[in-house]
Amino acid sequence: MPKLDQRYQLPNGRKLAYNEYGASNGTPLFYFHGSPGSRTEAALYAGEELLQSLDVRLIAMDRPGMGLSDFQPNRRLLGFPDDVLALADHLNIERFSTLSYSLGGPYGFACAFAIPQRLHKVGIVSGAALFTEPELVKDINEGTRNFLTLPREKPFLAQLFIGMMLGVMPRLAPNRFVAQAGSFLPQADSSLLATNPALQKGFIHTVREATRQGTRGAFHESLLSVTDYGFRLQEIQMPVRLWHGEDDQNIPVAMARYAAAALPKCEAKFYPNEGHLSLFKRHAEEIIKSLVA
């Protein structure tokens, strides 16, 4: 049975929340959610039956300010690996793999850079989010563009936009929220979302959970996505695996191809006719199996 809504107090007093799914004594795999997202997102793609069959213990964390994790003012991307290590030590896990999805991708890169000695494998799905590279940003969809650029360029307007889109609509107008999200997605994603009520329900739930403390966590995550990471992909010395849909419009495939070329050791797989959601939903078993083999 999953262990839900766990909270660990870090040495600095801040609380870190996480869920555990799958086999309690299985191969450990840390999951880094998208944004706005939460620890509950993992269950949308990695079902309990799949994790049990692969003997995987999946630990899905809330990043600071998201879900049940305490907000951390002025945090930086390279502070996240410290949280991961603290939780791993708390759970008596010495070595583990990581699986990052969507805007969780930069946090996977950060761990590959900062804590390679503790990592077995690093996998990033639809998450080569290099929004710090201006030439790669031109093809993103309007919704993603607003989420990323407004906090830096027009912070007051961004707070209103994020508050309405992520704080109000998922709670008061969930069907409209799903429809609006789907309108920015390619055919592979929008058709999947429209025909899968469970995915719709889970999507709404994870966004509601992400903003249960308000939207300042999501606002800060947006800023971090367009702020210098503190390292370059070329400095990552451990192997990184990428999976990316060629029709992805949230994080365009050009970003993943750029990352694959920049990383010294990278194994990348690109999928024609797959988008941002559909890739992970349809290929979760293949992806997870490769990270725990």
Secondary structure by P-SEA (a helix, b strand, c coil): ccccbbbbbccccbbbbbcccccccccbbbbbbccccccccccccccaaaaaaaccbbbbbbccccccccccccccccaaaaaaaaaaaaaccccbbbbbcccaaaaaaaaaacccccccbbbbcccccccccccccccccaaaaaacccccccaaaaaaaaaaaccccccccaaaaaaaaaaaccaaaaaaaaacaaaaaaaaaaaaaaaccccaaaaaaaaaaaccccccccccccbbbbbbbcccccccaaaaaaaaaaccbbbbbbbccccccaaaaacaaaaaaaaac
